[in-house]
Amino acid sequence: MERRFRELAMKKFGYGRGALSKAATEAISNWIQNAEEAERTGFEGDPVDAIAGVLSDIDMQSVELQHRASEAWRLRVLKHAPNRH
């Protein structure tokens, strides 16, 4: 992990002094931001149970739900895609 961290830090911040410090500062900052976001949401427990609870009122089979989700995604992508003539 350390070797990969060093490689990526140097690619992003250069091969001079301070690259590792900058990368470490960014990593810690991102971790803090994620941890604070997790605290704000206050979610605890099993995420599978949470998803099952959210989907419990939907009255359709999983395959139909997958097809509808794919269609909704396709329409959203096409809506934002540039027109090609």
C-alpha positions as CSV (number, residue, x, y, z in Angstrom):
1,M,0.0,0.0,0.0
2,E,2.9,2.4,0.8
3,R,4.6,1.8,-2.5
4,R,1.3,2.4,-4.4
5,F,0.7,5.6,-2.3
6,R,4.2,6.9,-3.1
7,E,3.7,6.2,-6.8
8,L,0.4,7.9,-7.0
9,A,1.5,10.9,-4.9
10,M,4.5,11.5,-7.1
11,K,2.4,11.2,-10.3
12,K,0.0,13.8,-9.0
13,F,2.2,16.2,-7.1
14,G,5.6,15.7,-8.9
15,Y,8.8,14.0,-7.9
16,G,10.1,16.8,-5.7
17,R,10.0,17.4,-2.0
18,G,6.6,17.7,-0.4
19,A,4.7,15.3,-2.7
20,L,4.1,12.7,0.0
21,S,3.1,15.3,2.5
22,K,0.6,16.9,0.1
23,A,-0.8,13.5,-0.8
24,A,-1.1,12.5,2.9
25,T,-2.8,15.8,3.7
26,E,-5.3,15.2,0.9
27,A,-5.9,11.6,2.0
28,I,-6.5,12.6,5.6
29,S,-8.8,15.5,4.6
30,N,-10.8,13.2,2.4
31,W,-11.1,10.6,5.2
32,I,-12.3,13.3,7.6
33,Q,-14.8,14.5,5.2
34,N,-16.2,11.0,4.6
35,A,-16.3,10.2,8.3
36,E,-18.1,13.5,9.0
37,E,-20.6,12.7,6.3
38,A,-21.2,9.3,7.7
39,E,-21.9,10.9,11.1
40,R,-24.4,13.3,9.6
41,T,-26.3,10.6,7.9
42,G,-26.4,8.6,11.1
43,F,-26.9,5.3,9.3
44,E,-26.1,2.3,11.3
45,G,-27.0,-1.3,10.7
46,D,-27.1,-3.7,7.8
47,P,-27.3,-1.9,4.4
48,V,-29.0,-4.9,2.9
49,D,-31.8,-4.7,5.4
50,A,-32.1,-1.0,4.8
51,I,-32.4,-1.5,1.0
52,A,-34.9,-4.3,1.6
53,G,-37.0,-1.9,3.7
54,V,-36.9,0.8,1.1
55,L,-38.0,-1.6,-1.6
56,S,-40.6,-3.5,0.4
57,D,-43.5,-1.5,-1.0
58,I,-42.6,-2.2,-4.6
59,D,-44.9,-4.8,-6.1
60,M,-42.9,-6.3,-9.0
61,Q,-40.4,-9.0,-9.5
62,S,-36.7,-8.3,-9.4
63,V,-36.2,-8.9,-13.2
64,E,-38.9,-6.4,-14.1
65,L,-37.4,-3.9,-11.6
66,Q,-34.0,-4.4,-13.3
67,H,-35.6,-3.8,-16.8
68,R,-37.3,-0.6,-15.6
69,A,-34.1,0.7,-14.0
70,S,-32.2,0.0,-17.2
71,E,-34.8,1.8,-19.3
72,A,-34.8,4.8,-16.9
73,W,-31.0,5.0,-17.0
74,R,-31.0,4.7,-20.8
75,L,-33.6,7.5,-21.2
76,R,-31.6,9.7,-18.8
77,V,-28.4,9.2,-20.7
78,L,-30.1,9.9,-24.0
79,K,-31.6,13.0,-22.6
80,H,-28.2,14.4,-21.7
81,A,-26.3,13.1,-24.7
82,P,-25.4,15.6,-27.5
83,N,-27.5,15.3,-30.6
84,R,-25.8,13.5,-33.4
85,H,-27.1,14.3,-36.9
